[in-house]
Amino acid sequence: MRTRKKTSGKGTILDLWRPPQNAGDPVGCIGSTYTFAPGLFDEQCLARFLEIESESNREDLAFLLERENRLGSVYAGVLVDHTQAGVEHSLRWDVLPVRIRAGKQHAKLSLLVWSRHIRIIVASANLTEPGYRSNHEVAATVDLDPDRADADVFADAVTFLRRLVGLVPGAAGNPPEVQRAEAFLNRTERQARRWKQVPGRSKIRQHVVCTLPALGPGRSARSSLDEAVQSCRRRGASPNEVWVASPFFDAEDDTGRVTASLCKLMARSGRREVCFCVPSVRGDSGDAVPRLAAPKALVLIPRDYQGKVTVEILPDLDEDKNRRQWHAKMLAMIAPGYSALMAGSSNFTCAGMGVGQYRNAEANLLTIVDRELFGREIGQLEAIWPEMKQVRDPDSAEWLGADPITEEEEQGALPALPTGFLSATYRAGDKRQIVLRFDRSNLPSEWRILAIGQEEREILSASVWSEGGEAEVLEIDWEPIQPPEKVLVRWEKYEAWLTLNVEDSQKLPPPSKLEDMSADDMLRILAATDPGAAIRVWAKRQQPSDLFDPDLDSATPVDLDPLRRYDLQSTFLHRIRHRARILAQMRSNLERPVWGHQQLEWRLRGLVSVKSLADRLLRELARSDGARDESLLGLADFLIVLGEVEYRPSDGSLPKDEFDKVYRPFLGGLAGDLKRHVDSLAGELSEDTRIFWERVLGRCRV
């Protein structure tokens, strides 16, 4: 890379979570990170992925309802290093702790799936505010759609995520969060399998290259460095020029080890050039001698392999002179026939690159571009590197060595939870429970498990567990309506969080404000083209402003309005016609394709669903003392419309026969429940209305 331009492709990583045009309905997403901020994932990443328009800090009720409603029909999960997991999060999505012996879950790979689009994001940024908002990071994407899908990259990404799921404590016992993650990955594989695959070779090729420890028989350890170089060799010769940008390094000896491994993989004949881009430490005195936060082995070891070494300083200011910590990790490899860039989570360390016995889980995207006459792609790839200041005499610089204390990713970690505590699951519903799973051979002698919320509550202690027989799976009754916010384990003088997930999110209690929603309000939402907008309109009415009183500030006072007495909207005929039009729109929405059983179940039984609307119509019937017949006719129209639903599947959606296997029994069961409630009011209904009602039930085969 003799010449470089200013960094191109600026943007925020959050924008990558937005669906592209014609992406279709959201199906699910799963991400991986080391450090983790649940609020960022919940309010920023998921909000963009689901296209939630409410603002969490200004429209809290609308955001809550819109998020809860949309999350119920999709899958969302985050794979987090076990030392960073267990923090408070919404039980509508999963946190899966990943435990690696003598290593970290350090990968930052996300898989976003819509019905007509799949996006793979490989980044250096953790799911934290610094990672997504202030650091200098790098992110690369691979997009797949029905007309173009890179099967190899997709398969590598899914395989890597599946390996991480297998490293969740207690995964062999198949807890609910592991089942959901596996089901999502399986469903995504089936979706991509039907799409048109790209040709086997083109001038631009991409590969997901990973670092992983050995994971049992038949699953040998993986090295991002080895996999990247081997992929380059399949396109041509070994690289003779390498550029490394890393904010963090090992101590001197291990840095020499990974540097030697890199040099051995380079071309053996001709020139060898290595450039290390490292952070510097600014001093108040403005010394001319650079102070480099890296080991000197970076410049000493390549000389043993006849390599020429240059050193450049990573920038800590952006183009607007704002200070931004460099956190990106990049490795460029150049040969006469190609130029390649590996970008992702791997620092230039033994654990990051996969050199030696102890390895992290890392994920990087390798892009290889063939050198062609007048080709522009090489320049675009190399322009990702920013302009940097070269250290003219690296030997005279002050090499400070690795300083792990400065690494953002190493700060704030709690002590490692003993491996005997596998998982905690909240069982919602009428009989609420906390389900705990243990590996009894790896528990400390004394411990306590506490529920943390508005008050601290003990769930279980070692003595009680021993007296009960030391069960590996224990179900403990939970009296409060709301689940615990977090679960804490205390042992000896330590404490650490135990990740809590829900067994079945559809059984979680609805937000209390939802009880204020009438049947007409819910029907409008179910019939809306944009349900989120309908929810925002309803929520705004629940939080009226005190600055405007319609009775006092309107141009025509209500009491003096001569047309008030002739309001057609209050007539029975108008109400029936208006509701009929909305019911027809609701039926059209029910006939739209669904992308899995979870989405169908949520459409039928979720927060704002067919079942919840039926419950409100029944509530209106019970309260309509003088208008029981009218209310029952509305309920009958509702059942008629449900019976007329003709599902319209599309490519990749749930087939019609599978839809009917769920929908028709649901309709029959719903009609049966409604019949039992209406029968209790039979004496208060007219004979004609009862006959009509029985006829409608007959159409539903009840």
N, C-alpha and C positions, 0 to 999 in steps of 0.2 A: 504494500500500500504506500506508494511513493507520495501521492497527493491525496488529500482528503478535503471534502467540503464540510460546511457546518452541518450539524446533526439534522437529519431529515425525519419526517414522519412523527413530528411532535403530536402529542395528544394525551388524554387521560386514559388510564386502564379501565376506569369505570365505564367509559363509552363502549368498550368491547362487550359489555354485558347487555347492551341494547340489541333487540332483534333487528336484523336487516330487513329490507323490504321484502314482502311476500314470504316471510319465514313461517307463517301459520301460527297455530296455537302453541303456547308453552307446554312442554311435556315434562321436563325435569332438568335438574342440574346437580352436579357434584364437583366440589373443589377440594384442593389440598393446600395446606399451609403449615408453617412452623408456629410462629406467633399468631394470635387470633384476636380480633375485636368483633364480637357477635353483633354489636350495634351497626358497624359498617356493613357487614354482610346482609343483615336484615333490612336496614333502612336505605341502603344505597345499591348494593349488588342485586339483591332480589327484587327491589323496587323497579330497577331498570329491566331486569330479565322478564318480569311479569307485566311491565308497562303500567305500573301503578302511578297515577297522576297526582294523588294526594301528597301533601308535604307532611312528613312526620312531625315536624316541629311547629307547624301552624294549624294543621287539620288533623289533630290526633285521633278523633273519633272516626273520621272518614278513612284515614290511613289504616287504623286498626281493623275496621270492618272490611275494607277493600283487600288488605293483605290476607286476613284470615280466610276470606271467601275464595281468593285466587289460589292460596297455598293448599287448600284442601284437595284440589284436583290435580296437583303436580307433585313430583318428588323433589326434595331438596336436601342435600347433605354436605357436610364438610369433614374431611379427614385431617385431623390435627395431631401433632405430636402429643403424646400422652402427658407430658409435663405441662402442656399449655391448655389441655382440655378441661372440661368440667365447669367452666364459667357459665353464668346464667345465659340462657338462650330460649327462644320460643320453642315450645314442644311441637309446633307445626313442622319443624325441620330437625334433622338429626345432626348430632355431633358424634363422630366416630373417632375415638382415641387410637392412635397407632403407636405400638411399642416395638422398638428395635433395640435389641441387645447391643450395648456399647455403641449406639448410633442414634441419629435423629431422623424423624420424618421431616425432611427439609424441602421436599418438592413443592412447587407452586403450579400445579397443572389443574385446569378446570375444564369440564365437559358440559357444554350448554346445548340443550336439545329442544328444538321446536318441531312441529309436525312436518315442516318442509325444509328444515335447515338444521345442521349440526355445526357447532363451532368448538374447536379445541384451542384453549389459551394456555401457552407455556410462558411463564414470567419469572422474573427475579423477585417480585414484590409479594410480601406476605399480605394476608387479608387483615391489614391494620391501617389506621389513619396515615402514619408516615409512609407506609408502602404504597398506598393508593393516592396519596394527596401531595406529599412534600418531597420524598426522596427522588433521586435520579435513578430510575428503574428501566428495565427493558422488558418488552412483551412481544411475543410473536403469535400469530394465529394461523390455523388451518381451517378453512370453511368447506363444508360438504353440502350438497343439495341433490335433488333427484337427477339432475343432468350431469353432475360432475362430482365424483367422490374418490378421494385417495384412500383406497382400501388399506394399504400398508400402514400409513400414518395412523389411521383410525384404529386399526387392530392393535398397534403398539400402545396407543394411549389407553385403550380399554384394558389390555392385558396388564399394564402398569397399575391402573387403578384397582383392578381386581386383586393384584398382589398386595396392595396396601390394605384392602378390606380384609384379606386373610391375616393381616398382622394386628387386627383389632383384638384386644384381650377377650377371650371367651368365644372367638369367632367359630370355633369348632362346634360349640353348643347351639349355633344358629339363633342368636337372639334377634328380636324384631328389627333392630336397626340394621343388622347385617343382612337379613332377609330382604329388606326394602332396597338396600344398595345393590345387592346381587340382581334382584328383579329388574331394577332400572337399567343396569348395564346389559342384561340379557335382552330386554325390550329394545334398547338402542341398537344393539347388534342386529336384531331382526329388521329394524327399520332401515339401517344402512345397507344391508345385504341386497335390498331390492333396487338400490340406486345404481346408476350407470358409473362404471369404474373408469378412471383415467388410464391412458396408455401406460405400458410398463416402463417407458423411458422417454424423457423429454429433457430440454436443456436446463430446467430447474427441477431439482428433486429435493424432497424434504423427508427427514427421518426423526422419530422420537428416540433419543439416546438417553439411557438411564444408568444410574448407579443404584445397586441394591446389594445387600449382603446375601449370602447363601441362605436359601429358605427351605432347606430339606432336600431329600433325595430327588434327583432329576432337575433341581432348580439351583444351578450354580450361581455364584456371585457375578454381578454385572459391573462394568466400568464405563462411565460416560466418555472418558478419554479414549479408551480402546475402541469403543463402538464408533465414535466419531471418526477416528483415523481409518478404521477398517472400511467405513462407508465411503470415505474419500478415495481410498485406494481402489475401490471398485469403479471409480470414475476416471482414474488415472494413476499417476505416481504418488508416492508419499509426499507430504508437504515439505517444501524447503524454506518456507517463511511462516512464522507463527506470531500472532499477537494475542496477548493475554491481558484482560482487564478484570481485576478482582479486588474487592474492598478488604478482604480478610485472608489471612494466611496462617499456616501452622508455625510452630517453633522451628528453629534453624535446621535441625536434623531432618524432620519430616518434610520441610520445604525443599531441602536438597533431594530428598527421595522422589517427590512428585515431579520436580524439575528434571531429574535424570530420566524418569520414565517418559516424559515428553520428548526429550532430546533423542532417546533411543528409537522413538516412533517416527522421527523425521527422516528425510531422504539421506542416504548414506554417501552420496556423491554430490559434488558441486557445493555451492554455498549453502550455509545454514544461518538463518537470521531469526533471532527471537527478540521480541519487544515486550517488555513488561510494563503495564500501566498500573501504577500503584498510588495509594493515597499519601498525602503529605500532612505534616503537622505544622500549623502556622505558629510562629513565635512573635512575641511583642517587639522584639528587637530588630526584626526585619533582616536577619542574618542572610548573607549571600549563599551560605552552604545549605542545600536542601536537607530537610529532616524528613525522612521517608519512613512511613509506618509499615515496614515490610522487612523480612530477613535478607541479609546480604547474600545468602546462598543463591538467590535468583540470578545474580550476575556472576558468581564464581563457578557454579556447576556447569553451565553451558560451555564454558571455555575448555572444560575437560573433554568435550565432544566436538571440538573445533567449530564452535558456534560463535557468531558475532552477536553481541547483546547491546540493546539500547533500552533506555528507561525513560518513561514519560510519566507525568504527574496527572492523576485523575482530577478533573475540574470539580470544584465545590460551589461554583456560582453558575446560574443559568444566564441566558442571553439578556435578561432584564436585571442582572446583578443581584438576584435573590439567592441567598445561601441554600443549597440543596445538598444533602448528604448523598454521596455516590454509593449506591447499593446494587447496581447492575453487575451481572457476571457474563462476560463474553470471551469467546475463544475463536479467533480467525485463523484459518489454515489456507495457505496459498501455494499453488503449484503451477507449472506452465499451462496445464490444461483446464484448470478450474480455480474458483475462489469459493471458500466455504466459511460459514459463520455458525457457531454453536452458541445459543443464548438460552438462559434459563436460570436454574437455581444453584448450579455447582460453583462454589468458590474454588480457587486454585489451592486446594488442600487434599490431603490423602483421602479423607472421608468423603469429600465432595466429588473428586475425580474418579474415585474407585481404585486407589492404589494401596495395597496392603490388606491387612486382615479386617480392620474395622471400617465399616462403610455406612454412610447415611442412605436414605432414600432420596434420590435426586432425579429431576426430569428436565431435559433440555431439548430444544428443537434445533436440529442441524439442517441448514439450507445450503445446498451445493449448486453453484451456477457454472455451467460450461463456458469457457472462454471462446467467444466467436467474434469474428471481424465485425466491427461497428455495433456490437451488442451493448445495450444500455444496462442490462441487469447487473453486471459486475459493479459498475459505478454506484448503482442504487444500494447494493449490499454493503459496499465499503463506506458509503456516506453515513451509515448508521454510527460510525465511530466519530466522536466529537474531536474538535481541534484541541490538542493538549501541548503543554510546555515540555520540551525535552530536557532531560538532565544531561548536561554536556559532559560531565566527568563523574560517572556513577561511583567510581572508586573513592572519590573524595567526599561523597555525600555522607550524611550521618544516617546510618541504617539503624532504626530503633527497634526492629524486630516486630513480631506479631504482638498485638495488644488486644486480647479477646474481651477485655472489660468494656472496650468502646463499641463492641458489636451490639447493635440494637436487638438482634435476635437472641442474645444471651441474657438479656436483662429480665428480671421479674419472674423467673421460673421458680415454682414451688419445688420442694423435695419430691423425688419420684415416689409415686404411690406404690406400696408393696404389691407384688404381682399376684398375691392371693385374692385381691379385690378385683373381680372381673368386670361387673357391670351392675347398673341400677336401672330398673324400668318402672315407669309409672303406669299402673293399670287404671284407666279412667272408667267411668260408668257408674251404675248403681252401687256396686261393691268395689270401692276404691282400695287399691293396694300398692305397696312398693315391693317389687320383686328384686331380690338381691341374689347375685351369683358369685360363688367363691371357688377358689382353688385352695382347699384346706391345707395342702402341704407347703404353701408359701405365705402363710399369714403370720403376723407377729403374735406374741403371747397375749398382749393386752391391747385392746383397741375399742373405739366407739365410733358409730356412724350417726351423724347429726343431720337433720333437715334444717336448712337456713332459709328464713323468710322474714316476715315481720317479727317473728320470735324464733329463738333456737329451740329445737325439739329433738330429743334423742329417738332414733329409730331402732337401734340395736347396739348391744355391747358384746364383747367377747364372752363374758360369763353367761349371759342369757343364751347366746348362740350355742355354747357348749352344753348347757343344761337341756337344750332342745334337741340334742342329738347331732349337732354339727352338720346340718344339711347343706349340700352344695348349692341348692336352689331353695330360697326361703321366701314365702309370701307373707307380708306383714300388712295388716289392715291400716288404712289411712283415713281418719275421720274428716278432716277439713274438706270443704268443697273444692278449693283450689289446690293444685299440686305444689310441692316444695319449689322454691326458686332455685336452690342449689343443694347439693349433698356433699358434706364434708366428712372426711375420715381423720380421726386423731389417734395417734399411737406414739408411745414413749414421749419424746418432747417435740414431735413433728406433727404436721397436718398437711393434707392435700385434698384437692377436689376429686370426687368420683362422678364421672359423667352420668347424667340422667337423661334418658330418652323415654318416649311414650310408646306403649304397646300398640295402641290404635288411636290415631289422632282424631278420627271421626267421633270418638266418644268423649272428647274433651268438652268441658262446659262452654257454652257460647258466651260471648261478652254480655254482661248484664244489660247494656243499653239496647241490645237486640230485642228485648221483651217489649220495648215501646213501639216496635214496628208493626203496623197494621197489615191485614191481609191485602188491601189495595196497594200499600207501599211495596210489599214483597212481590206481588204480582207484576208491578211495573218493573221491578228490577229483573225478574225472571224473563220478562218479555223484551227487555231493552236490547238494542243492538250493542250497546256498550254498557254492560252492567256496572262497571266501575264508576262511570259518570252518574248513573242513576243512584248509586250508593252515596256519592258525594253530595248530590242534591238533597237526598233524604237527611244525611248527617248535618248539612248546613241548617236545615229547618229545626234540628234538635238543639242547636246552639245559636239561637237568634241574638242579634245585636240589640243592646239597650238604646242605641242611638236613633232608632227609627220606629215609630209607632204607626202602623198603617191606618188605624182609625182616626188618629189626630192629624197626620201629615198628608193624607190623600187629598186630591183636589176636590172630590165629591164625598162628603161624609156619608157613611153607610146608611144612617137613619133617614137621610134626605134623598137617597137614590131612588128615582121613580121606577126604575126597571128592576129593582131588587126583588119585588114580589113576583116578577115573571121570569125568574132564573130557570131556564130549561134544564140546567144540569142537575137540579134537584128532583126532576120527575123520574118515575119508575122506568118508563120506556127509554129515556136517555141513559140512565144508569146501566140498564141491561145491554143496550147496544154498545156502549162504551166498553163495558167489561168483556163483551163478546169479541170486540176487535183486539183487545189486549190478550185475551186467552188464545186467539189465533196466532198472535205473534209469539206467545210462550210456546205453543205447539211447534212452531217453526224452529225455535231454538232447541227444543228437545229432540228434534229430528236431525240436528247437525251431527257431524261425525264426532266420536270420542276416541281418545288415543290410548285407552287402557281401561281396565276394570276400576282402578282407583278413581279416575275421572268420572266414570259412569256412576259409581256409588255416591260420589260427592254431588253430582247433579240430582240424584234421587233423594239423598238423605243428609246432605250437608247443611251448613248454617242457613243459607238462603237457597232452598231446594223445593222439590215437589212435596216432600213429606212435611217440611216446616210450614209451607203454605197451607197444606191440608189441615194442620193443627190450628192455624189461625182462623181458617174458615169455620172449623168446628167451634172455636171459641166465640166467634161472632154469632153463630147459630144459638149457642147456649145463652148469650146475653140479649138476643133480639126478642124480648118478651112479646111485643105487639107485631112483629114482622117475621115470624118464624117461617112462613111459607116462602117469602121472598128470599130469605137467607138460604133455605134448603134448595130453592131453584138455582141459586148461584153455585151451591155445592154440586148440584147435579150437572150443571154446565161444565164445571171443572172436571168431573169424572168423564163426561162425554168427550171432552177435548183430549184427555189422557188416553182414552180408548182409541182415538183416531190417529195417534202418533204413528207415523211410518218412517222408521229410521232410514237415513240416507248415508250410507258409508262412502268413504273415498279411499284412494290408494294409501295403504299403510294404517288405516284406522281399524277399530274393532269391527269384525265382520257382523253382518246383520243377524246371523243365527246366534252368535254369542251375545249380541245385544238383547235379542228376544229372550234368551235363556234367563237373563237377569231381570229385564223390564216386565215381562208378562207376569211372572210370579209376584213381583213387587206390586203391580197394579191390582192383582187379585187380592193380595194381602191388605193393601190400602183400602180397597173397597169394602172388604170384610170388617176392618176396624171402624170405618165410617158408618157402616150399617149398624153395628152394635151401639154406637153412640146415638144415632138417629132413632133407633128403636125405643130408647129410653124416653124420647120426646114424642112418641107417636100420638098420644092423646091430645097434643096441642097443635096438630097439623090437620089441614083440611083433607078430605078424602081424595080429591083430585090430585093434590100434591103428593100424597102417599103413593097413589097408583103410578104417577109419573116417576117417582123416586125408585119404586120397585122395578119398573121397566128399565131404568138406567142401570141398576145393579145387575139385572139379567144380562145386559150387554157386556158387562164386565165379568160374567159367569160366576156370580156370587150367589 
